[in-house]
Amino acid sequence: MAGEWRATTLGDCVRFVSGGTPSKSNDEFWGGNIPWVSAKDMKTFWVDETEDLLTAQGAAASTFLAPEGSTLLLVRGMTLHNDIPIVRVRQASTYNQDVKAVLPKPDVLPDYVPYLLLGHKATLSEKVDAAGHGTGRLALDALLSIPVLLPRRAEQTDIANLLGSLDNKIELNRRMAATLEEMARALFKSWFVDFDPIRAKAEGRDPGLPAATAALFPDRFGEDGLPMGWQERPFGDVFEIRGGNTPSTDEARYWGGDHCWATPKDLSPLKSPVLLGTDRTLTDDGVAVVNSGLLPAGSVLISTRAPIGYLAFATCSVAINQGMAGIVGKELSTAFAWLWCTANIDTFLAVAGGSTFSEISKGTLRKLPMVVPTADVSEAFAACVDPMVTRLVELARESDRLAMLRDALLPRLISGELRIKDGAAKGEAA
């Protein structure tokens, strides 16, 4: 027992406040600057931006404005069958009817609330019931009755500070990764979509590049509209495109081995384009019956169906299922393939077929035309972007280690099994 900690229930520690959706038909409610959180926004611990925004009128028509730093809990949605999203809002925010704000009662610190919930995530998962059509639901009475141990406020502060420092570093890494992605996309667009260096040289302007790099670019376009010396070629000529499949799930000898096997489901929750591992693994026998074989580390994976366009770098050798394509470098860096795919998602969707769901076939993907620069320009681009990709992988791995440490500490800290004294975590018999 955690000594002076008080045995109570979640309902005695926090209150749950429902959200709502202002009328979508009223344009005066939407397009302002007040965040409106829904399940699609609840993918990171801190929510900085939301897809939808409300005006002041829309916020007034909503049910509640959660204060800055508040904790939000998803209480309804299909997502609940796989995960329980628990997030904090960086600024005062509204939210929809599938979400509840979790606000502290007087004995509980706001910074402690998310960890109180996260530490009981397994219990929350057990409380999910079905609300029809596959939708999960966390009923209010079930939430209120969850038993918890509550430490004194001073120890709540210590716990929140320790766990918060880990989450803050994870968030910093996410922001750094997002900045690197933005830089890489901007450089690709400038060089290979807008042709900025070529246009600048053709017009007698400074390309804004180091002299040695600027010299690699031509100063005019050919009759085909491409930079002189550049070519338009099929994507599949420049990169190797592999498809995969699913080994028989009835054959136990195929599953549970040492080889990663990726599906679109593995890519959907990623916070950066880096795949560190997969939900399911294959044995040697399993890999032997997968068309893709093992793709080398550094390959780019793209989902080609349901939905099209998830992208990630494989950090280890990996096999893939039929909903994926694996892109292996031949002439150009796979960073080029990643950015080219990112820039052409709309094209993929436009040429996709399928009667049940959209799918772009590997054959169609291979035939799509791409602009290929000269070797010296592609090498200069790789010299700029490949280190960014390396850093993306490093940040993802560090965040994964930090998340594992946080997840290991969390249940022990909120149960009182692990106590904090003088700012350092020390095990103490409770």
DOKE-784166 format. One record per residue: x, y, z of N, C-alpha, C in turn. Coordinates in steps of 0.1 Angstrom, whole numbers, plus 2048, in hexadecimal, padded with zeros to 3 digits. Example, Ala and Ser with C-alpha at 12.3 -4.5 7.8 and 13.67 -1.06 7.14 Angstrom:
BEGIN
8847C784E87B7D384E8847DF84E 8807EA8478897F584788180084F 
***
This chain:
BEGIN
8097F480080080080080980C800 8048177FA80D8237F880C82D804 80B82781080B83081C80083981C 80384681B7FA85181D7F1853811 7F384B8067EA84C7FA7DC8487FE 7D384F7F77C484D7FA7BE8447F0 7B88397F47B08307EB7A38377E8 7A08397DB7948407D778F83B7CA 7878437C378383F7B578684B7AC 78684879F78985279577F85E796 77385A79976886479A76A86E7A5 77286A7AF7748737BB78087C7B8 7888797AD7948807AA79188A79E 78988779578788F789778890786 77589A77D76789A77876889A769 75E89476275E89275475489C74E 7598A47447508AE73E74F8AA72F 7428A972A7408A571C7428B1713 7458AD7067468B76FB73A8B66F2 73B8BD6E77318BE6DD7358C36D0 72C8C26C672F8C66B87268D16B4 72B8DE6B27228E86AD71D8E469F 7128EA69B70C8E768E7168E9683 7188DE67B7228DF67071C8E8664 70F8EA6647098F265A70A90165C 70F90566871091366B71F917669 72191F65F72F92365B73592C666 72C93366D73193C678738935683 73692868473B92068F74991B68C 74D91A68075991267C76391B675 77091767677B91E66F78192A677 77F92968478593368D79392F691 79693269E7A492F6A37A39276B0 7979226B479691A6C079690B6BD 79F9036C27A08F56BF7938EE6C3 7908E46BA7848DB6BD78A8CD6BB 78B8C66C67928B96C67888AE6C3 78C8A56BA7858986B878F88D6B7 78A8816B67938756B779F8766AD 79D87C6A17A887C6987B388569C 7B188E6A67BB8976AB7C38916B7 7BE8866BC7C38816C97CE8766C6 7D987A6C07E38716BC7F08736C3 7F287E6CA7FE8826D27FA8866E0 8038856E98008886F77FB8976F8 8028A06F17FE8AE6F17F78B16E4 7EC8B66E47E58BA6D87E78C96D6 7EF8CC6CB7F38DA6C87E98E06BE 7E58D86B47DC8DC6AA7D18D26A7 7C68D76A27BB8CF69F7B78D1691 7B18C768B7AD8C867D7A28D267B 7998D368578E8DC68478F8E768F 78A8F368C78B8FE69577E905696 77B90A6A176E9116A47709206A5 7669286A27669366A57619386B3 7619446B875C9476C574D9436C6 7469456BB7379416BB7369326BC 73F92B6B473F91D6B57429176C2 74C91D6C97509196D674591B6E0 73D9266DE7329286E772791E6E5 7269196D971B90F6D67209016DA 72D8FF6DC7328F36E172E8F26F0 7318E76F672D8E57047378EA70E 7448EA70A74E8ED71475B8F170E 7628FB71476F8FF7107798FA71A 7818EF71778A8E97217968F3722 79A8F672F7A58FF7317B28FA72B 7BC9037297C98FF7247CF8F472E 7D58EA7287DB8DF7307D28D4734 7C58D67317BB8CB7357BE8BE72E 7B98B47357BA8A67307AD8A2729 7AE89C71D7A28977167A3888715 79788271579787371478C87070A 7908677007868626F677D8586FD 77085A6FD76785170375E8496FA 75F84C6ED7568466E375D8456D6 75D8396CF7638386C276982A6C0 76B8266B47718196B177F8186B6 7868246B77948246BC79581D6C9 78B81E6D278C8196DF78E80A6E0 78B8036D678D7F56D679C7F16D5 7A47FB6D07B37F96CF7BB8026D8 7B680D6DC7BE8166E47B48206EB 7B98266F67B18306FD7B983D6FC 7B58466F27BC8536F17BA85C6FD 7C58607037C586A70E7CF87570B 7CB88170A7D388C7057D289870E 7DB8A170C7DA8AF7127D98B9707 7D28C470A7D18CF7007DA8DA704 7E18DF6FA7EB8E96FC7E58F76FF 7D98F96F97D19056FB7C39026FE 7BB90B7037AD9097067A69046FA 79F8F96FB7998F26F078B8ED6F2 7838EC6E77768E66E77798D86E2 76E8CF6E27708C16DE7628BC6DB 7618B06D47548AB6D074E8A26DB 74389C6D773B8946E17418876E4 74B8826DC7528766DE75D8776E8 7608836ED76B8866F676688C703 76D88A70E76A89071A777897720 7758A372577F8A972D7808A373A 78C8A173F78E89B74D7948A5755 78C8AB75E7918B67667938B3774 79D8B877B7A18B37887978B9793 7958B179D78E8B77A97988BD7B2 7948C37BD79E8CB7C57AA8C47CA 7AA8B77CC7B68B07D27BF8AB7C7 7BC8AE7BA7C48A97AF7CA8B47A7 7D68B37A37DD8BC79B7DA8BA78C 7D88C47847D58C27767E08BA76F 7EC8BC7727F78B576B7F78A676F 7F18A377A7F189477E7E588D777 7DB8947727CF88D76C7D3884761 7DB8887577DD87F74B7E4872750 7ED87375A7F486775E7EC85E767 7E286476E7D885C7757D185376C 7CD8597607C58527567CE84874F 7DA84C74B7E38437437E783774C 7E983A7597ED82F7617E2825763 7D68287607CB81E7617C581B753 7CE81C7497C981A73B7C480C739 7CA80273F7C67F473E7B77F3743 7B57F974F7A77F975579E80074C 7A280B74679981273D79580A731 79F80272C79D7F97207927EF724 7937EA73078A7DF73477C7E5736 77B7F273876D7F87397667FB72C 76E7FA7217687FD71475D7F3711 7517F870E7467EF7097427F36FB 7397EC6F57357EE6E77287F76E7 7298026DF71E80B6DD7168096D0 7197FE6C97137FC6BC71C7FF6B0 71A7F76A67227F86997317F869B 7367F16A57447F06A874A7FB6AF 7428056B47468106BB74980D6CA 7548106CF75780E6DD75281A6E6 7508176F274B8226FB750820709 75482B70F75782B71E74C833725 74482B72C73883173373D83873F 73684374273A84C74D73A84575A 73083D75D72F83676A73B82C76B 73F82676074B81D761758825764 75983175E76583976176583E76F 75A84277475984878275D83E78D 75A83178A75C82779476A820794 77382478B78081E78B788821798 78D81779F7948197AB7A281F7A8 7A68297B07B482E7AF7BA8317BC 7C78337BD7CE8387C97D28467C6 7D084F7CF7D385D7CD7DD8627D7 7E98667D27F486B7DB7F18797DF 7F987E7E87F788C7EC7FC8957E0 7F88A27E17FA8AB7D58098AC7D2 8128AC7DD8208AE7DA8268A27D2 8218967D582688B7CE81F88A7C0 81388F7BF80D8907B18168997A8 81B8A47AE8248AD7A78308A67A2 83789E7AC8438977A884188D79D 83688679E83387B794830882787 82888D78682589377A83189A774 83A89F77C8478A577785089B771 85188F77785A88577285487F765 84887B76584287675884188174E 83D88D75283C89874984989B742 85489A74986189C742864893737 85F88673886187C72E85787F722 84B88372584188671B845893714 84B89C71B8508A971485B8A670B 86489D70E86F89A70586A8926F9 8608896FB85A8836EF85388D6E6 84C8966EC8458A16E48508A96DD 85B8AD6E48658B46DD86B8AD6D1 86D8A06D38728986C88688976BC 85B8976BF8518976B58518A46AD 8538AF6B48538BC6AE8608BD6A5 86B8B86AA8778B86A28758B0695 86F8A469786D89C68B8648A2681 8598A96868508B067D8578BB676 8608C267C8688CC6768718C766B 8778BC66E8808B56648788B1658 86C8AB65A8648A764F8608B3647 85C8BE64D8588CA6468648CF63E 8708CF64387B8D463C87E8CB630 87D8BE6328808B46278758B661B 8698B761F85E8B96158608C660E 8648D16158668DE60F8718DE605 87C8D76088878D65FF8848CE5F3 87D8C35F58798BB5E98708C35E0 8668CA5E585D8D25DD8648DD5D6 86E8E35DC8758EE5D687E8E95CA 8858DE5CC88E8D95C28878D15B7 87D8C95BB8788BF5B18698C15AD 8628CA5B38548CD5AF8548DB5A9 8598E55B18588F35AC8658F65A3 86F8EE5A487C8F159D8818FF5A0 8819035AC8859105B08949135AC 89D90A5AE8AB90E5AA8AD91059B 8A69085938A79095858A0916580 89491958688D926582896932586 89C9315918A493D5968B093F58C 8B79345898C29355808BE93A572 8B293556D8AD9395608AA94755F 8A694D56B8A295B56C8AD964570 8B995E5728C49665778C4969585 8BC96258D8BC96559C8C595C5A3 8C895F5AF8D09575B88C794B5BD 8CA93F5BB8C29345C08C19325CF 8CA9395D68CA9385E48D092C5EA 8D99265E28E09195E68EF91C5E6 8F69135ED9059145EC9099135DD 91491A5DA91891B5CC91A90D5C6 9209045CD9238F65C89168EF5C5 90C8F15CE8FF8EA5CB8F78F05C0 8F78FE5C08F09055B58F69015A7 9038FF5A69098FB59A9048EE594 8FE8E559C8FA8D85988ED8D9590 8E58E45928D88E658B8DA8EC57D 8D28E85748D28EE5678CB8FC568 8CD90455D8C891255E8BD914554 8B790954F8AC90A5458A48FD545 8998FE53E8908F253D8918EE52E 88F8E152C88E8DB51F8818DD518 87F8D850C8738D95058688D050C 86C8C65138628BE51A85E8C4527 8638D052B85F8D75378668D3543 8708CA5428788C554D8858CD54D 88B8CE5598998D35598A28CC550 8AB8D35498B48CD53F8BC8C2546 8BC8B65408C38AB5458BC8A254E 8B08A65528A789E55B89E896553 89888B55989088255188387F559 87987C55186C87655786D867555 86C86056086D85155F86284B568 85F83E56585583756E85B83557C 85383758685883559485F828596 85981D59085E81059286B80D58B 87081758287D81557C88881B585 88482458E88E82B59688F8245A4 88481E5A88838175B587D8095B3 8818005BC87B7F25BB86F7F35C4 8647EF5BE8577EF5C58537E05C8 8517DD5D484D7CF5D883F7CF5DF 8387C45DC82B7C25E282C7B65EC 8237B55F58237AB5FF8167A3600 81579B60A80979360C80978E61A 7FE78761E7FC78262B7FE77362C 80776D63380875F6347FC75963B 7F974D6397ED74763F7ED74864E 7E374E6537E274F6627DF742669 7DC7386617D972B6667E6723669 7F17286637FE722665806728670 80672267B80D72868781C729684 82172167B83072167983472E672 82B73566D82E74166583074E66F 82A74D67B828759683830759690 83376569583A7666A28497656A1 84F76769685D766695864773697 87077469187878069387778B688 86F78867E86F79167386279A673 8647A76728587B06718507AE665 8437B06678397AF65C8307BB65D 8317C46538297D165481C7D164D 8127D76528057D964C8027E864D 7F87EE6467F47FC6487F17FF657 7EC7F565E7E97F866C7F67FC674 8017F667080E7FA677812808675 80E80E66981281B66580882666A 7FC82266C7F282C66F7F483467C 7F982E6877FB83669380983E694 81183D68A81E84268B81E85168C 82685769482786669683286C68D 83A86468784486867D84685D673 84B85F66884C85465D85784A660 85684466C86183B67085A82F676 85C82367185681667686180F67E 85F80E68B8698076938667F9695 85A7F56948567E76968487E4691 8447D86918367D568C82F7CC696 8227CD6958197C669E81B7B769D 81C7B269181E7A368F82B7A0689 83179568C83E79168683D78367F 84678067784777466F85376B673 85275F67185D756672864755664 86F74E66387574C65686C74664C 86473C65185A73564884F73F643 84C74864C84275364884775C63E 85476163F85A76A63685B763628 85D75662885F74F61C85374F613 84775161883B75161083575F60E 83D76961283977760F84077C603 8387825F983D7865ED8487905EE 8477995F88517A45F985E79F5FE 85F79360486B78F60B86D799616 87A79A61A87D7A46248837B161E 87C7BC61F8817C861A88C7CD623 8977D361D8A27D862689E7E462E 8A57E56398A37F16418A67FD639 89E80863B8A0814632896814627 88F80962588480961A87981261F 87181761586581F618859816616 85181662084480F62083981961D 82F81561582481D612817814612 80D8196188008116187F981460B 7F580A6047EF80B5F67E08095F6 7DB8066027CC8056037C8808612 7BC80C6137B580D6207BD81262C 7C181F62C7C18286217CE828619 7CF83060E7DB8326077E383D60D 7F083B60E7F984661180084761E 7FE83D62780783C63381583962E 81F84163482D83F62F83683E63B 84083563A84A83464585682D640 86183164686E82A64486F81E64D 87381364787580764F883808656 88380566389080666A8977F966B 8907EE6678957E16678907DA65B 8957CE6578907C664C8827C264F 8797C364586B7C16488647BB63C 85B7B263E8517AD6348447B6635 83D7B562A8307BD62A8257B5625 8187BA62880C7B46248087BA617 7FC7B56127F77B96057F27C7604 7F07CE6107EC7DC6107F77E6610 8037E160D80F7E960E8177E8601 81F7F15FE82A7F05F58377F45FC 8427ED5F884F7F05FD8577F65F2 85E8015F58668085EC8748075F0 87C8015E788A7FE5EA8938075E0 89D80D5E58A58165DD8AD80F5D2 8AE8155C68B68105BC8C081B5B7 8BA8255B18C28305AC8C283C5B5 8B783E5BD8B684A5C58B48455D4 8B784E5DD8B584C5EB8A684A5EE 8A38415F789583F5FB88F84B601 89785460689186160B88B8685FF 8908675F388A86D5E787C8665E5 87C8595E686F8525E48658565EE 8698585FB86085C605859869602 8628735FE85D8805FC8558815EF 8598795E58518795D88438735DB 8428685E38358635E682D86D5EE 8338735F782C87D5FF8268885F7 82E88C5ED8298975E481F8925DA 81D8855D88158805CE8098785D3 8058795E07FA8725E57ED8745DD 7EB8815DA7DF8845D27DF87C5C5 7EA87B5BF7EB8735B27E88655B5 7ED85F5C07EA8515C37DB84F5C4 7D48585CB7C68575CE7BE8585C1 7C38615B87BC8635AB7BD8575A2 7C884F5A27C984459A7C58375A0 7C18375AD7BE82B5B57B18255AF 7B08185B07A48115AC79E80A5B8 7958005B578F7F85C07817FB5C2 7797F05C376A7F25C47667F35D3 76E7EC5DC76A7EC5EA7717F75F1 77E7F95EF7868045F47918085EA 7968145EB7A08195E27AD8125E4 7B380F5D97C08085D97C880C5CD 7D480F5CF7DD8115C37E68045C2 7E57FE5B67ED7F25B47FC7F55B3 8037EA5B68127EC5B58167EF5A6 80E7E959D8117EB58F80F7FA58B 8047FF59080180D58D80B816593 80F8135A081981B5A782781B59F 82A80F59A83780E592837817586 82B81958082A82057382982F574 82783458182584258283184A57E 83085457783C85C57284286557D 84F86557E85686E587861875580 86488158586F88958087C885587 88688057F89287B58589D885582 8A488B58C8AF8955898BB88E585 8C58955828D289057F8D888A58C 8E288158A8E887A5958EE88459F 8F588E59B8FB8975A48F189F5AC 8E68A35A68DB8AA5AE8D58A05B8 8D28945B48CC88A5BD8D68875C9 8E38875C68ED8855D18ED8905DA 8EC89C5D58EC8A85DE8DF8A85E6 8D48A45E08C88A45E88C98995F3 8CE88E5F08D08835FA8D9888605 8E388F6028EC89560C8E589E616 8DB8A56118D38AE61A8C98A6622 8C289D61B8B68976218B888A629 8C28826248C587562B8C887763A 8D088163D8D388464C8C6887653 8BD88E64D8B08916538A8884656 8A887B64D8A286E64F8A886665A 8B686665B8BD8606658B9866673 8B88736738B487A6808A5876683 89C87567A88F87167C88E863683 89785A67E89784D68489D84E692 8A78556958AD8576A28A285C6AC 89B8676A789186C6B08868626B3 88285B6A98778516AC87C8466B6 8888426B488D8386BE88F83D6CC 8938496CD89584F6DA8878516E1 87D8566D98708576DF86A84A6E2 86D8406DB8688326DE86E82D6EC 87B8306EE88182C6FA87B834706 87984170487384970E865845712 85D84170784F83D70A84F830712 85982770F85981A71685D81D725 86682672786A82A73585E82F73C 85783973684B83F73C84183473F 83E82C736834821738838817742 84581574484980C74F84881375D 84B82075D84A82776A83C82A76E 83482D76482683376781E82A771 81C81E76E813816778819815786 82681478682D81379382C82079B 82D82B79482C83879B81E83B7A0 81483979880683C79C8008327A6 8078277A880281D7B280A81F7BF 8148277BF81C8297CB82781F7CD 8288157C383380B7C48408127C3 84181C7BA84E8247B984B8327BE 8538367C78518437CD85C84D7C8 85985A7C98638647C586686D7D1 87386E7D38788777DE8838807D9 88288D7DC88C8967D888F8967C9 8848957C18858967B388B8897AC 88E87F7B48948737AE88A8677B0 88885F7A68808537A88878487B0 8828447BB8888397C387D82F7C7 8818237C58788187CA8778197D9 86B8187DE8698187ED85D80E7F0 85F8067F98557FD7FD849805802 83D8027FC83280A80082A80480B 
***
